Amino acid sequence: MREGWIDSARGLAIILVVLFHAVINLDLVGLAGPWSRLAYPLDTFRMPLFFFLAGLLAPSLLARPLRQVLRTRCLTLIYLYVLWCLLLVAFRALLPHSPPGGVAAVARVLVEPNVYLWFLYTLCLFTLVGWLTRRLPAWLVVGTAFACSAVFAAGLVSTGDVPWDKTFRYWFFFVLASRTASAVRSVVPRMRMVHVIGAGVAYVVVLGFFLYISDDRIIFVRPMLGLLAVAAGCGLGVMIARVPALGLVRHLGTRTLPIYVVHAFPITAAAALLAGRDTDWPPGTDLIAVPLLTLAAILLALGLDRLVTGRVHGIFDVPFPRRDSAGQRAYSVT
C-alpha cells in the first residue's frame, strides 16, 4: 500500500530536481533572472530529500537474496540508466553547440555518471552496498556514511567528477533512511504544521548564515543542512497529502521515473537553442522562463509516460517487466 506522504514528498522532490536543472540551464543563456539565486538552496534541499525517500523504501528489498536484488532492482536501474544515457547523448548531438559525443561519450557514462541521470546509477550502487553491509551494526554504517558525506561536502576529498562527489555526499541520507525506516514511517505521519515550520525555519536560518559568509565548506555543515531539508521536506509531504487540492503533487510522486529521465531533453534543448542569440526579450521574461520550462518538461514527461505505459515495454521499465504479488507491473524504481 502506498503512503500518501511519501508520494507527496517524492512529488515535491522531483519538481525541485526539474526546477534546479531549468535554473542552471537558463542561467547559461541569461534567462534565469532572480531564479538563479535559488540554485544553491535547491542543491542543498532536493537530493538529500530524494535519496532519503529512496532509502525509506529500501529495507524490504535489502532483506531479499542478492540474486533477487540484482534482478529486480540493480539490473533494472542500470538498463534504464544506459538506455536513457544513449538517448540523451544522441539527442544532444543533434542540438547546436552540442558537447563532443561519439563512442567515447557513450562509454564514459559507465565510469563517469551522467550529470542528469546519475541518480539511477548511484541508486544502484547504494542498493548493492546496502545489501552487502546489511548485517553490519547500524551505528557503524551510518557513522561511516556521515563521515564520508561530511568530507566530500566540505571539499576535503574529491574524485574530480561532480556526480561521483555527489554520490559520496548523499550516501549518508540513503543509509540513514534505510536503517531507520520503521521509526521514520511511524513518526513522520504524526508531524504537525508547527513541526514543519520549525524545520523549515531552521533550514532557512542555517542556509542564510552560510550564504552570508559565502562558505559552506566547514566540516559537517552540508550533512546537517541536508538533515534539516529532509525534516522539512518530509513534513511538507505530510501537509501536502492532507490537502486534496494538492493531489497533483502526490501523483507526480508516483511518476518520478519518467519525469526524471525525460526532463533533461526539453531543458537542454531550450538552452542549446537559445545559446548565442542576441534577443531583446520583453520585460519579465526572465521571471516566467524558468517556471514555464519546468512545467513544460514535467508535462512532456507525463505525456510520454501516458502514451507508452501499458503499450510499450522497455522505455520506463525493462523490456519484460516483472510483476508484483498482485500481478501489477512493478513500475517505479526511484
N, C-alpha and C positions, 0 to 999 in steps of 0.2 A: 504493500500500500504506500502510495506517495505521500510525503509530508508537505503540506502546503507552504510552510515557512521556508523549507529548504529550496523548493522550486522558486519561490518568490525571491529569495536571496540570490539564487543562481541567475534568475532573470535580471536582477539588478547588476550582478557582476558582469554578465555578458554585454549589457548595454554600455557599461563603463569601458569594457575592452574595445568595443567598436568606436565609442566616443574618443578614446585615447588615440587610436590609430587615425581617426579623422582629423584630430587636432594636429598631430605631428606631421601628417602628410600635407594638410592645407597650410600649415605654418611654413613649409618649404617654398610655397608659391605666394606667400604673403596674404593669405586669406583666412588665417585663423583668428586674427584680431585679438580681442581680450580673452578668447578661449585658450590662447597659448599659455596663459597663466595657470591653467588647470593641469598642464602636462605633469608637473611634479606631484600634485595631490593625487591625480588619477593613478600614477605609477606606484604610489605607496599604499593605495587602497584596493585596487581591483584584483591583483594577482594573489596577495595574501588571502583574500576572501575566497577567490576561485579555488585555490589549492586546498584551503581548509574545508570547503564544502565537498570537494572531491574526496578528501580523507575521511569525512564522515560516512561516506557510502562504501568505504573500503573493507571494514572488518569482516563482513560475511564472505567477501571474495578471498581475502587473505587466509581464511580458515580452510579453504579448499586445497586439494592436492595440486602440486606445482604444474602438472600436465594440464589440468583444467584451467588454471590461472593463465598459463601461456596461450591456450587455445581460445579461451573466451574473452580475454582482455588484451594481453600483450600483442598477440599476432593481429588482432583487430585494429588496435591503435597504430601499429607500425604500417599495416596495409593502408589505412586511411591517411596516415602522415605521408607516405611515399606517393600515393595516388595524387593527393592534392598539392604536394610539392611539385610534382611533374606538371600538373595542370597550371599551377601558378607560374612556374618558370617559362612554360610555353606561352602563356598569356602575356607575361611581361615582355617577352621577346618581340611581341607584335606592337608594343607601345613605343611612341617616340621617347628619346632619351632613356632607353632601357639599359639596365646594367648588363655587363657581359654574361652570356649564357653558354649554351653548348653542353657537351657531355660532362665537362668538369663541374659545371654548376649543379647538374643533376646528382653527380656522385658526391659532391661536397655536403649535400643535405643530410647524409648519413653520419657524418662526423662533426659537422657544424650545423646544429639545428636551425631551421629556417626562422627568420625573425618574426614571421607572422604565425607560423604553425608549430612553433617549438613546444607549446603546451602538450600536444599529443605525444611527442617524443619523450618529453620529461615525465609525463604521467605514466608512461610505460615503464620507465626506469624506476620511478617511485614505487610502482606496484611490485616490480620484481625485487627491489631492495627490501620493501616491506615484508614480502613473503620470506625472504632469506633471513631477516632479523626478527621474525615474529616471536621466537622463543626467548629472545634476549630480554633482560629487565627493561621495563618501560622507561625508568629514570635514565638508564644508560643510553638508549636510542634517542630519546627526546633531548637529553642533555647534549649529546654529540651533535645532533641536528641544529640545536640552538647555537652552539659554539660555531658551527660551520656557517650558519646564516649570518652570525654577527661579524665574522672576519671577512666574509665576502662582501657583505653590505657596506662595511667600513672601508673597503678597498685595500685591506691589509694583504689579501691574497686575490689574485686574478688569473684567469685562464687566458685572457686576451680576447675572448669571444663573449659578446654580450649575452646571448641565450644560455651559454654554459654557466656564466657567472650568475645569471638569474636562477638557473636550476639549483645551484648550491644555496643561493639566498633564500629560496622559497621551500626547500625540502622540509624545514622545520614545521611549517604550517600543515603540510600533509601528514607528517608523522604525529604531530600533536593531536590532530583531529582523529586520526585512525586509532590512537591509543586512549583517547578519552571520549570516543563517540557515544557510548551509552550514557555517560553523565551529561554530555552536551545536549543530546537529544531529549533528555529528561528536563533539564534546567531551562534551556533557551525558550521553549514554548510558553513558559510562565513569565517571560520578560514583560514589563510594562513600559509605558511611554517614558516614565521618569528614568528608567534604566537606559533606554536608547538615547535619550537626550544627554544623560551623563556621559555615556561612552563617546557620543559624537562631540560633545564639548571638550572632553579630554583629548580626543584625537586632534581637533582643530587647534587647541592651545599648544600641544606639543609640536604639531606641524608648523604653526605660525612662528614659534620660537626658533626653530631651525631654518625656516625661510628667512627670518630676520637676521640671524647670524651668518647665513649663507654657508652653513657647514653641517651636514647630516652624517658625516663620516666618523663621528665619535662612536666608539665600540658599543654595541648593544642598542643603539638608538633605533635603527631601522626595524629590527625584530620587535621591539616594544611598540613602535608606531604601528607595525603590522597587526599586533595583537589588539590594539585599540580599534583598528579598522575592522578586524574580524568581529569584535564585540558589537560595534555599531552596525556593521553590515548584516549580521545575523539578527540583531534586534529589529532592524528595518524590514528584514524578511518577515518577521513575525507580524509587524504592524501592517505591512502590505497585504499579507494573507488574510487579515481580518477585514479588509475593505473590498467588497465585491466589485466596486468600480475599477479597481486596480488589477482585475483578473488577467489583463493582458501581460502584465509583468510576470505573473505566475506562469502563464502559457509560454512565454519566452524561455523560462527556466526549464521547460520540458523539451525545448528545441535548441539547446546551446550548441550542439554539434554542428548542424547545418549553418547556423549563424556564424560560428567560429571559423569554419573552413571557407565560407563563401565571402565573408565581408571584405577580405583583402583585395578582391578583384575590382569592385567598383571604386574602392578608396584609392588604390594605386593607379587605376585608370584615370580618375579625376585629377590626381596630382600630376601625372605624366602629360595629360592633355592640356593642362593649364600652365605647365612649366615654360618659361621663356616668352610668355605672352605679355605684351605691354598693353593691358586693357584698363580702361578708365571705368572701374566698377562703380555703380551707383552707391551713394552713401548708405551705410548699414549692411552692405553685402557681407562684410566680414562677421557680422553678428549672427546671420542666419545660415551662412555656408556650412559651418560645422554641424549644427543640428540637422540640417537638410540632408547632408551627405550621410550622417549617421542613420537617419530614418530610412533613406533610400537603400543603404546597404542591408539593413535588417529586413526590410520588406522584400528585397530581391532574394535574400536567403530563404525567407518563409515561403515565397512564391515557388522557388525551385524545389524546396522540401515538399510542398503540397503536390507539385507536379509529378515527382518521381516516387514518393512514398507509396508502397503497395503496388507499384508498376515496374520499377526498375531496381534491381539489386546491384550492389557494388559501387554505389555513389556515396551514400551516407552509412553504409554498412558493408560487410564482406559480401562477396557475390552469392554465397549460400548462407544466409543468416541463420544463426542458431535460434532456438525457441526457448522461451522460459517455461516454467512449470504449468502455466495456464494456456500454453500454446500460442502466446503472442510473440511477436518479434522482440528480441532483446535489443532495444534500439540505442539508448543513449550511453555512450562510453565516456562522456565527460561529466 
